[in-house]
Amino acid sequence: MDFLTFLAIYIGGLALFIFVSLFGDSSAFRGTPVHSLHWLFTKGCCQGFWWLLHRVCGGSAALSLGNASKYCCEKRNPILQLFYLTLLAVSYYLYCRDVFSLLPLPYAPSWHQWTGAGVLGVCLLIFGVTSAADPGVVTADNEEFHQSLYPYDDVTNAQQDCDTCHISKPARSKHCRICNVCVARFDHHCGWVNNCVGMYNIRFFLGFLLINLVLCLYAVTLLCIVLSGILHKHNLWYERTPWHSRGSGSLVRRPANRLLQWLLVYYPVPTMLLVFLSLGTLMIGCFFAYHCSLIARGMTSYETFKWQDYKDHCMEMAKESRCSETAVHWKCSASSYSAVPVSAWFTANV
């Protein structure tokens, strides 16, 4: 298997993983392999890991790792924020050292290093605003205002009190156990910005996703232009076929896998940056499209899960009702055969 085939399989597998993780729990995939894969990716692997850790390392190691996992996943902390900033810093450093240093090239003038820095600066600015923005914290002072915004539907939004914040929770709100506050029109808690996403900062969060998507698309496009210019500069796009008796060979385009192998040997960092940023573009684009679809339907991520739970509950009730009706019908039908002992019927039908 050549590298290009391996790369195509890797990207296709990652795209499948993203799709199954985001949409595999939908009712449209219930009872299908997609739903089974969703359970495997989101729950099965975690349960198997904890079981294996407990068997290999014992209970003390599992307890220590569990406490660390609890801090990382259930407490408000800047770990993902620092990871995001480190990722940006390392990527930008490699880009300056191995990509901007190659400019200018055909169709890639040197001013791209300034526009790239400008897009990165806007990305960092929106990141800071999203991290610090109020998501819509509900307090005793603004409780009455938030109560008047949305009505209760008594299905997924029932009127109830929050024992932690000591307020009556408005419709479409939720108490975030990580931030320990009630958030109006709660969407989700985002560890990348270490903040909840709610009614007041959803626009900043969408802007954060959009500017990251633009940054990745800009970097990928410029990398394609730069690498294409390098191949053009070294006259590698075409090669001559072998000589024949009737004359010289003709020019033919070199196979893509050979060009990629040449780039990996002589320009490994820009080539791997192209692969990495392409995958990042794919993931951010899917997540941004998912949130845009939620906004188009007037929904939030949290409400989507709540409605899915309600639909599952209704389906379970319907199944139980059908089973009860079947059992009653069977008992009524069997009453006419009451003279036949049950043991004799069982023996005759085994």
N, C-alpha and C positions, 0 to 999 in steps of 0.2 A: 504494500500500500504506500503510495507516494504521499508527500506532505500535504499537497493540495486536497486530496481525498480525505485525509485525516482531519484537516481543518474544516472541510465542509460538514463532515459527520459531527465534529465537536460543536460547531455553531448550531447545526440542526438539533442536536441533543439539548443544548442550552435553551434554545427557543421552545422546545417541547417542555422542558422543565419549568420555564417561566409560565407558559400557558396553563399547564396542569396545576401549578401552585396557585395561580390567581383564579382560575375559573373551573377547576376540577370539582369543586364542591357544589356547583350549580345543580339545580334539580334536573336540568336537561341531560346530565351525565350520570344520574343515579342508576346503579345496576350495570354500569359499563366499566371497561378496563381503565378509563380515564379517572373515574371516581376512586377506583382501587389504587391507582398510582398516586392520586392526591393524598389519600390516607397514608400511603407508604412514605411519601416525601415529607409530610407535615407531622405525622405522629409515629408511624411505625419505626422509622430510623431512630428517632429520639428514644423510644421505649427500648429498642434493641440495644442502643448504645449504653443506656443506664443499666440494663440487665447484664451486659457483658462487663461493664466496669465493676459492678458489684460482685460478679463471679470471679474476676481476675484480681482486682485490687482490694476487695473487702469493703466492709461497710464504712470504715473511717474515711477512706479516700473518696468514696461516693458522697459521703456527707460533706466533706470539704469542698468538693467540686460543686455540690448542690448549693452550698452557701455562696460560692463565687458566682454561680449561674443566677441565683436569686438577686444578688446585687446588680449584676449586669442587665438582667431582664425585667426585674420588678422594682427597681429603685431608680430614681432620676439621677443620671450620671452623664458625664461628658465623654464617655469612651468612644462612641460612634462619631461624635463631633471631631474629636482629635484625630480619629482614623480618617475621616473625610478630608480634613485640612492637610494631613500628612500625604494622603493620596494625591491631592491637588499639587502640593509642593514638589513631590518627587516627579510627578508627570511633567510639570512645567519645567523643572530643571533639566530633565532628559530631553524635552522638546527644544529648549534653548541650546543645549549642548550639541544635539545630533540632528536637528531639523532646521532651526533658524540659521545655524552656521553654514548651511548649504546654500542659502539664498544669496543673490538672486539666481533664479533658474527660469527657463521658458514658462510663461504663464504663472510665475510665482515671484513677484517682485519682493524686494527686501522690506517694504512697509508692512508686510504681514506680521512681523514681530511686534509692531506697535498695536495693530488691531487685535492681535491675539492677547496681548497684555490687557487691553481695554475690556475685552469680553470676560477675561478672568476676573478683573476688578469688579465688574458689574455682578458677576456670579458671587463673589465674596460679600459684596454689599447686601444683596438680597438674602444670602445665607444668614448674615447677622440680623437683618430686620425680621426674618421669619423666626429665628431663634428667640428674639426678645419680644416679639409682638404678643399682645394679649389675645388668647384664643377665644375669649368670651366667658370669663370666669363669672359664675353666678354667685352673688353674695346676698346678704339680707337687705342691702341697700337697693339693689337693682332686680330683686326677685320679682316684684310686681310687674316691672316692665317686660321681663322675659316671659312671664306667665301669659301676657296679652298677645304675644307674637304668634303662637301656634296652638291649635286646639288639641285636646287629648282624643285619641281614637279608641281607647279602651281595648286595644288589641296588642300593639307593640309599644304604645305610649299610654300607660295607665298612671293616674295621679298617685304619687307616693312621696313620702318624706325621705330625706337623706339624713341618716343618723350621725354621719360624720360632720357635715356642714351645717346641720340643724336648720334646714330650709325645706320648703316644698319644691321638689324637682319640677322644673318646667317641662313641657312636652318637647321631645327630641333632644333632651339633655342627658348627660351621663356623668356619674362620678368616676373620675380617673383615679385608680388606686396607685398609679405611679406618681402623679403630680399632687394627689390628695386634694383635689378641688372638683367642683361640679362645673362642667363646660357646656355652654349653650350650643345646640345643634352640633353635637360631638361627632367627629368623623373618625379619628384614630389618634393614638399617641405615636409620634414619629421620633425615633431615637436619633435619626440623623441631624435633627435640629434641637433635640432634647426639649421638646415642647409638644403640647397637645395641638391638634389641628381642629379648629371649631369655626364658629360663625364669623368671628372677627378677623382671623388670619388665614382663612382658606384661600383668599386671593393671593396672599404672599406665598403660601405653599405651592400653589399652581405656578406662580412666577418663578419660584425656586426650581421646580421641575423643568419648566420651559427653558430657563437660562442654562441649566445644565445640559439639556438636550441640544440647545444651540451651540454651546461650547464643544460638546462631543462631535456634533456634525461638522462644525467649522474645522476642528482638528483633523477629523477623518478626511474631509475634502482636501485640505491643504496637504496632508500626507500623500494622498493619491496623486496630486499634481506634482509634488516633489519627487516621489519615486518614479513617476512616469517621465519626468524631466531627466532623472538620472539615467534611466534606460535609454532615452533618446540621445543623451550626451555621449554615451558609450556605444551607440549604434547596435543595441542589443534587441531591438524589437523584431528585426528580420534577420534571417540567415539564408545563405545560398544552398540550394540542393546540390548533391554530388554531380560532378561533370559527367556528361554523356558523350557519346560518339558524334552526335549531331551538333554539339556546341556547349557553351557554358550553361551551368545550372541557373534556375530562376530563383528570385527572392520569394521566400515564404515566411509567414509569421512564426516566431518561436512559440512552442507550447507554454502555456501559463505556468505549469509546474516547474519547468526549467528556469523561467524568469524568477519565480518565487524562491527557488533554491539559490540562485545567484544573489538575490537581494539578502537572503538570510546569511550568506557567507560574508558578503562585503559590507552590508548595511543592516546588521542584526537589530540594533535598537529601534530605528525608525520602522522596520517591518513588524516587530513585536508590538510596538506602540499602536500601529495600525490595527492589529488583531485585537488588542486589549480595548482600544477605544471603540472599535466596531461593536464589540460585545456590550460595552457600556451604553452605547447609543441604542442598541436593541432593547436592553432592559429598561432604561429610562423612558424610551418611547412607548413601550407597552404599559408601563405604570401611568404615564401621562395620559395615554388614550383611555385607560380604565377610569381614571378620575374624571375625564371629560365626559365619558358616557354616563357616569353617576350624576354629574351636574345637569346633563341634558334630561335626565329622568327625575330630577329634583330629589335625589336620594343622597345618603351618606354611606360610607363603608359600614359603619356600625348598624345602621338601619337595614342594610342589605342582609347582614348576618341575622338580625333579629327576625326579619320577614322570612328568611329561609328556615329558621328554627320553628316559626309559627306554621309554615307550610308542612314541614316534617311532622309536627304535632298533629295537624289536621289529617294527614295521610295515615298516621298510626291509628288515630281514632276511627277513621273510615274502615281500615282493615279490621280493627277489633269489632266494629259494628257488623261488618259482613260476616265475620266468623261467628258472632253471636246469632245472627239470623240463620246461618247455615246449621248451627247446633240445634236451634229451636225447631227448624224444619225437619232435621233428622230425627229428633225425639218424637215429633208428631207422626212422622211416617213409620217409626218403629213401634208405635203404640199398638198398631193392628196385629203385630206379631208377638204380643206379650205372652202368648201361650207357649212360645218356643223358648226354652231356657237359654240364657246367654252362653253358658258353657258349651251347650250342644251346637249353637250357631258358630261359636269360635272354632270348635273342633272340626266342624264341617267345612270351614273356609280356610283352614291353615294349609 
